[in-house]
Amino acid sequence: MSTYRCVLAMVARNVPVSTIATQLDTREDAIRGMLDSMVREGYLRAIDCESAACSGCPMSDACGMDTDGNPMSYLLTQRGRELLAEHDCVAVKS
């Protein structure tokens, strides 16, 4: 399976970006670049919210947003699910 689909499969399992980078022996900024590409291509949707709403959000303690408000969490779109369904996605190193 391609690295691109491996990253997509790990994001679908809510694997943190830092862990994806470690498991694939790739720089974190390269993984973030892939994620940006996946968002542009419609495979992922970045979870983004307004920082002013954080205090009232029930998920604020578990939020994956960084200190600059950049999305750290992603949702697989229908297109992303279809891409993964087309290929046998084998798990990488545990």
mmCIF file of the C-alpha atoms, coordinates in Angstrom:
data_MODEL
# 
_entry.id   MODEL 
# 
loop_
_atom_site.group_PDB 
_atom_site.id 
_atom_site.type_symbol 
_atom_site.label_atom_id 
_atom_site.label_alt_id 
_atom_site.label_comp_id 
_atom_site.label_asym_id 
_atom_site.label_entity_id 
_atom_site.label_seq_id 
_atom_site.pdbx_PDB_ins_code 
_atom_site.Cartn_x 
_atom_site.Cartn_y 
_atom_site.Cartn_z 
_atom_site.occupancy 
_atom_site.B_iso_or_equiv 
_atom_site.pdbx_formal_charge 
_atom_site.auth_seq_id 
_atom_site.auth_comp_id 
_atom_site.auth_asym_id 
_atom_site.auth_atom_id 
_atom_site.pdbx_PDB_model_num 
ATOM 1  C CA . MET A 1 1  ? 0.000   0.000  0.000  1.00 0.00 ? 1  MET A CA 1 
ATOM 2  C CA . SER A 1 2  ? 1.237   3.499  -0.741 1.00 0.00 ? 2  SER A CA 1 
ATOM 3  C CA . THR A 1 3  ? 2.418   5.799  2.015  1.00 0.00 ? 3  THR A CA 1 
ATOM 4  C CA . TYR A 1 4  ? -0.451  8.132  1.130  1.00 0.00 ? 4  TYR A CA 1 
ATOM 5  C CA . ARG A 1 5  ? -3.062  5.439  1.813  1.00 0.00 ? 5  ARG A CA 1 
ATOM 6  C CA . CYS A 1 6  ? -1.187  4.301  4.942  1.00 0.00 ? 6  CYS A CA 1 
ATOM 7  C CA . VAL A 1 7  ? -1.398  7.830  6.319  1.00 0.00 ? 7  VAL A CA 1 
ATOM 8  C CA . LEU A 1 8  ? -5.083  8.026  5.416  1.00 0.00 ? 8  LEU A CA 1 
ATOM 9  C CA . ALA A 1 9  ? -5.765  4.683  7.121  1.00 0.00 ? 9  ALA A CA 1 
ATOM 10 C CA . MET A 1 10 ? -3.949  5.769  10.289 1.00 0.00 ? 10 MET A CA 1 
ATOM 11 C CA . VAL A 1 11 ? -5.825  9.082  10.386 1.00 0.00 ? 11 VAL A CA 1 
ATOM 12 C CA . ALA A 1 12 ? -9.053  7.079  10.093 1.00 0.00 ? 12 ALA A CA 1 
ATOM 13 C CA . ARG A 1 13 ? -7.967  5.225  13.255 1.00 0.00 ? 13 ARG A CA 1 
ATOM 14 C CA . ASN A 1 14 ? -7.248  8.573  15.020 1.00 0.00 ? 14 ASN A CA 1 
ATOM 15 C CA . VAL A 1 15 ? -3.495  7.953  15.171 1.00 0.00 ? 15 VAL A CA 1 
ATOM 16 C CA . PRO A 1 16 ? -1.730  11.218 16.132 1.00 0.00 ? 16 PRO A CA 1 
ATOM 17 C CA . VAL A 1 17 ? 0.412   12.915 13.473 1.00 0.00 ? 17 VAL A CA 1 
ATOM 18 C CA . SER A 1 18 ? 3.555   12.489 15.582 1.00 0.00 ? 18 SER A CA 1 
ATOM 19 C CA . THR A 1 19 ? 2.937   8.730  15.819 1.00 0.00 ? 19 THR A CA 1 
ATOM 20 C CA . ILE A 1 20 ? 2.265   8.460  12.080 1.00 0.00 ? 20 ILE A CA 1 
ATOM 21 C CA . ALA A 1 21 ? 5.560   10.216 11.387 1.00 0.00 ? 21 ALA A CA 1 
ATOM 22 C CA . THR A 1 22 ? 7.437   7.921  13.769 1.00 0.00 ? 22 THR A CA 1 
ATOM 23 C CA . GLN A 1 23 ? 5.888   4.738  12.414 1.00 0.00 ? 23 GLN A CA 1 
ATOM 24 C CA . LEU A 1 24 ? 6.593   5.719  8.820  1.00 0.00 ? 24 LEU A CA 1 
ATOM 25 C CA . ASP A 1 25 ? 10.048  7.121  9.635  1.00 0.00 ? 25 ASP A CA 1 
ATOM 26 C CA . THR A 1 26 ? 9.037   10.425 8.045  1.00 0.00 ? 26 THR A CA 1 
ATOM 27 C CA . ARG A 1 27 ? 9.260   14.027 9.201  1.00 0.00 ? 27 ARG A CA 1 
ATOM 28 C CA . GLU A 1 28 ? 6.130   15.390 10.847 1.00 0.00 ? 28 GLU A CA 1 
ATOM 29 C CA . ASP A 1 29 ? 5.995   18.351 8.457  1.00 0.00 ? 29 ASP A CA 1 
ATOM 30 C CA . ALA A 1 30 ? 5.929   15.909 5.517  1.00 0.00 ? 30 ALA A CA 1 
ATOM 31 C CA . ILE A 1 31 ? 2.951   14.113 7.088  1.00 0.00 ? 31 ILE A CA 1 
ATOM 32 C CA . ARG A 1 32 ? 1.210   17.452 7.664  1.00 0.00 ? 32 ARG A CA 1 
ATOM 33 C CA . GLY A 1 33 ? 1.814   18.272 3.989  1.00 0.00 ? 33 GLY A CA 1 
ATOM 34 C CA . MET A 1 34 ? 0.137   14.997 3.011  1.00 0.00 ? 34 MET A CA 1 
ATOM 35 C CA . LEU A 1 35 ? -2.782  15.790 5.301  1.00 0.00 ? 35 LEU A CA 1 
ATOM 36 C CA . ASP A 1 36 ? -3.167  19.234 3.727  1.00 0.00 ? 36 ASP A CA 1 
ATOM 37 C CA . SER A 1 37 ? -3.166  17.566 0.310  1.00 0.00 ? 37 SER A CA 1 
ATOM 38 C CA . MET A 1 38 ? -5.772  15.034 1.460  1.00 0.00 ? 38 MET A CA 1 
ATOM 39 C CA . VAL A 1 39 ? -7.997  17.867 2.667  1.00 0.00 ? 39 VAL A CA 1 
ATOM 40 C CA . ARG A 1 40 ? -7.645  19.708 -0.670 1.00 0.00 ? 40 ARG A CA 1 
ATOM 41 C CA . GLU A 1 41 ? -8.404  16.500 -2.588 1.00 0.00 ? 41 GLU A CA 1 
ATOM 42 C CA . GLY A 1 42 ? -11.487 15.775 -0.502 1.00 0.00 ? 42 GLY A CA 1 
ATOM 43 C CA . TYR A 1 43 ? -10.297 12.640 1.318  1.00 0.00 ? 43 TYR A CA 1 
ATOM 44 C CA . LEU A 1 44 ? -10.250 14.339 4.731  1.00 0.00 ? 44 LEU A CA 1 
ATOM 45 C CA . ARG A 1 45 ? -12.024 17.193 6.434  1.00 0.00 ? 45 ARG A CA 1 
ATOM 46 C CA . ALA A 1 46 ? -10.027 19.179 8.970  1.00 0.00 ? 46 ALA A CA 1 
ATOM 47 C CA . ILE A 1 47 ? -11.765 19.650 12.301 1.00 0.00 ? 47 ILE A CA 1 
ATOM 48 C CA . ASP A 1 48 ? -11.581 23.345 12.900 1.00 0.00 ? 48 ASP A CA 1 
ATOM 49 C CA . CYS A 1 49 ? -13.434 25.506 15.341 1.00 0.00 ? 49 CYS A CA 1 
ATOM 50 C CA . GLU A 1 50 ? -13.355 29.047 16.611 1.00 0.00 ? 50 GLU A CA 1 
ATOM 51 C CA . SER A 1 51 ? -11.132 29.410 19.670 1.00 0.00 ? 51 SER A CA 1 
ATOM 52 C CA . ALA A 1 52 ? -13.762 31.581 21.381 1.00 0.00 ? 52 ALA A CA 1 
ATOM 53 C CA . ALA A 1 53 ? -16.076 28.573 21.465 1.00 0.00 ? 53 ALA A CA 1 
ATOM 54 C CA . CYS A 1 54 ? -13.523 26.310 23.184 1.00 0.00 ? 54 CYS A CA 1 
ATOM 55 C CA . SER A 1 55 ? -14.530 27.209 26.726 1.00 0.00 ? 55 SER A CA 1 
ATOM 56 C CA . GLY A 1 56 ? -18.051 25.913 26.119 1.00 0.00 ? 56 GLY A CA 1 
ATOM 57 C CA . CYS A 1 57 ? -17.071 22.847 24.146 1.00 0.00 ? 57 CYS A CA 1 
ATOM 58 C CA . PRO A 1 58 ? -17.512 19.481 25.898 1.00 0.00 ? 58 PRO A CA 1 
ATOM 59 C CA . MET A 1 59 ? -14.491 18.130 23.982 1.00 0.00 ? 59 MET A CA 1 
ATOM 60 C CA . SER A 1 60 ? -12.111 20.953 24.938 1.00 0.00 ? 60 SER A CA 1 
ATOM 61 C CA . ASP A 1 61 ? -10.054 18.755 27.283 1.00 0.00 ? 61 ASP A CA 1 
ATOM 62 C CA . ALA A 1 62 ? -9.492  16.151 24.555 1.00 0.00 ? 62 ALA A CA 1 
ATOM 63 C CA . CYS A 1 63 ? -9.229  18.549 21.642 1.00 0.00 ? 63 CYS A CA 1 
ATOM 64 C CA . GLY A 1 64 ? -6.527  18.021 19.065 1.00 0.00 ? 64 GLY A CA 1 
ATOM 65 C CA . MET A 1 65 ? -6.109  21.726 18.264 1.00 0.00 ? 65 MET A CA 1 
ATOM 66 C CA . ASP A 1 66 ? -2.647  23.200 18.619 1.00 0.00 ? 66 ASP A CA 1 
ATOM 67 C CA . THR A 1 67 ? -1.931  26.479 20.394 1.00 0.00 ? 67 THR A CA 1 
ATOM 68 C CA . ASP A 1 68 ? -2.235  28.433 17.128 1.00 0.00 ? 68 ASP A CA 1 
ATOM 69 C CA . GLY A 1 69 ? -5.706  27.004 16.470 1.00 0.00 ? 69 GLY A CA 1 
ATOM 70 C CA . ASN A 1 70 ? -4.546  24.822 13.601 1.00 0.00 ? 70 ASN A CA 1 
ATOM 71 C CA . PRO A 1 71 ? -6.545  21.618 13.138 1.00 0.00 ? 71 PRO A CA 1 
ATOM 72 C CA . MET A 1 72 ? -4.880  18.585 14.581 1.00 0.00 ? 72 MET A CA 1 
ATOM 73 C CA . SER A 1 73 ? -7.787  16.243 13.990 1.00 0.00 ? 73 SER A CA 1 
ATOM 74 C CA . TYR A 1 74 ? -9.361  15.108 10.767 1.00 0.00 ? 74 TYR A CA 1 
ATOM 75 C CA . LEU A 1 75 ? -12.479 13.271 9.659  1.00 0.00 ? 75 LEU A CA 1 
ATOM 76 C CA . LEU A 1 76 ? -12.472 10.842 6.781  1.00 0.00 ? 76 LEU A CA 1 
ATOM 77 C CA . THR A 1 77 ? -14.866 11.930 4.051  1.00 0.00 ? 77 THR A CA 1 
ATOM 78 C CA . GLN A 1 78 ? -16.949 9.562  1.965  1.00 0.00 ? 78 GLN A CA 1 
ATOM 79 C CA . ARG A 1 79 ? -14.326 9.886  -0.765 1.00 0.00 ? 79 ARG A CA 1 
ATOM 80 C CA . GLY A 1 80 ? -11.606 8.917  1.727  1.00 0.00 ? 80 GLY A CA 1 
ATOM 81 C CA . ARG A 1 81 ? -13.598 5.887  2.903  1.00 0.00 ? 81 ARG A CA 1 
ATOM 82 C CA . GLU A 1 82 ? -14.055 4.824  -0.705 1.00 0.00 ? 82 GLU A CA 1 
ATOM 83 C CA . LEU A 1 83 ? -10.308 5.079  -1.387 1.00 0.00 ? 83 LEU A CA 1 
ATOM 84 C CA . LEU A 1 84 ? -9.515  2.899  1.617  1.00 0.00 ? 84 LEU A CA 1 
ATOM 85 C CA . ALA A 1 85 ? -12.242 0.401  0.687  1.00 0.00 ? 85 ALA A CA 1 
ATOM 86 C CA . GLU A 1 86 ? -10.705 0.000  -2.778 1.00 0.00 ? 86 GLU A CA 1 
ATOM 87 C CA . HIS A 1 87 ? -7.426  -1.212 -1.320 1.00 0.00 ? 87 HIS A CA 1 
ATOM 88 C CA . ASP A 1 88 ? -6.482  -3.714 1.324  1.00 0.00 ? 88 ASP A CA 1 
ATOM 89 C CA . CYS A 1 89 ? -5.004  -1.406 3.953  1.00 0.00 ? 89 CYS A CA 1 
ATOM 90 C CA . VAL A 1 90 ? -2.459  -3.362 5.944  1.00 0.00 ? 90 VAL A CA 1 
ATOM 91 C CA . ALA A 1 91 ? -1.498  -1.895 9.319  1.00 0.00 ? 91 ALA A CA 1 
ATOM 92 C CA . VAL A 1 92 ? 2.030   -0.581 9.673  1.00 0.00 ? 92 VAL A CA 1 
ATOM 93 C CA . LYS A 1 93 ? 4.331   -1.193 12.633 1.00 0.00 ? 93 LYS A CA 1 
ATOM 94 C CA . SER A 1 94 ? 2.427   -1.316 15.929 1.00 0.00 ? 94 SER A CA 1 
# 
